[in-house]
């Protein structure tokens, strides 16, 4: 069975959390509640859920949706692309993109939530 990993961004506390658990609606199978370290179960609507892309950067660090990866001095954002139904690397400030498999060539330098300075590059 494929392993699923998620992180959750709490915009009110400006903090990233690793999940301890997740519940799903029995009829729709849509996530409904999250269990975070040191907190009671919370509605998923309070957080931005970020999925692991099943890959690691060149240092072996897990890569998640929303991460920024630097490859050969170019910064890419890890995004979900509905057209190709997969994650891809979108170059910051450009319309060019790279295959998600290229994350192993770069380093995670932040994410779109905790590193707002990278959002504007």
C-alpha positions in Angstrom: 0.0 0.0 0.0 1.2 3.5 -0.9 2.2 5.6 2.1 0.5 9.0 2.4 2.1 11.9 4.4 0.7 15.3 4.9 1.6 18.6 6.7 -0.9 21.2 7.8 -0.4 24.9 7.7 -2.1 26.9 10.5 -2.5 30.4 9.1 -3.8 31.8 12.4 -0.8 30.7 14.3 1.6 30.9 11.3 2.9 27.4 12.1 3.4 24.2 10.1 2.4 20.9 11.7 3.0 17.2 11.0 -0.2 15.2 11.1 -0.8 12.5 13.7 -4.1 11.5 12.2 -6.9 12.3 9.8 -10.6 11.3 9.7 -12.7 11.1 6.5 -16.4 11.7 5.9 -18.0 8.2 5.6 -20.0 9.1 2.4 -17.7 11.4 0.4 -14.3 10.1 1.7 -13.2 13.7 1.9 -10.9 14.5 4.9 -12.9 16.1 7.7 -10.8 16.4 10.9 -7.1 16.5 11.7 -5.1 15.4 14.8 -2.0 17.5 15.4 0.7 17.1 18.1 -0.5 18.5 21.4 -3.9 19.5 20.1 -7.4 17.9 20.1 -9.0 16.9 16.8 -9.7 20.0 14.7 -11.8 20.6 11.6 -9.7 20.4 8.4 -11.1 23.8 7.3 -8.9 25.5 9.9 -5.7 24.3 8.0 -4.1 24.2 4.6 -3.4 20.5 3.9 -0.1 19.8 2.0 0.7 16.4 0.5 4.0 14.7 0.3 5.0 14.2 -3.4 6.6 10.8 -2.7 10.1 12.2 -3.4 13.0 13.7 -1.6 15.5 16.5 -2.4 19.2 15.7 -2.9 19.7 15.7 0.9 17.0 13.1 1.5 14.4 15.6 2.9 10.8 14.8 2.0 9.3 17.2 -0.5 5.7 18.5 0.0 3.3 20.6 -2.1 4.2 24.3 -1.6 7.9 23.7 -1.0 10.5 25.8 -2.8 13.3 23.9 -4.5 16.5 25.5 -5.8 18.1 23.7 -8.8 21.0 25.4 -10.6 20.3 28.8 -9.1 16.6 28.7 -10.2 13.9 28.6 -7.6 10.9 26.3 -8.3 7.6 25.9 -6.4 6.1 22.4 -6.0 2.5 22.7 -7.3 -0.3 20.4 -8.3 -1.1 20.6 -12.0 -4.7 19.6 -12.9 -3.8 19.4 -16.6 -1.2 16.6 -16.1 -2.8 15.3 -12.9 0.5 15.3 -11.1 2.9 17.5 -9.2 5.4 19.6 -11.1 8.1 22.2 -10.5 7.0 25.7 -11.5 9.8 28.2 -12.0 9.3 31.4 -9.9 8.8 34.5 -12.1 8.5 32.4 -15.3 6.0 30.2 -17.0 8.6 27.4 -17.4 8.2 24.1 -15.5 10.2 21.0 -14.8 9.2 17.4 -14.1 8.6 16.7 -10.4 11.2 13.9 -10.6 13.9 16.6 -10.8 13.5 17.5 -7.1 16.3 15.1 -6.4 18.7 17.5 -8.2 17.9 20.4 -5.8 17.6 21.6 -2.2 14.4 22.6 -0.3 14.9 26.3 0.6 11.6 26.9 2.2 7.8 26.8 1.5 5.1 29.2 0.4 3.8 29.8 3.9 6.9 30.2 6.1 9.1 32.0 3.5 7.0 34.8 2.1 10.1 36.5 0.8 10.4 33.7 -1.7 6.8 34.2 -2.9 7.8 37.5 -4.5 10.9 36.2 -6.3 
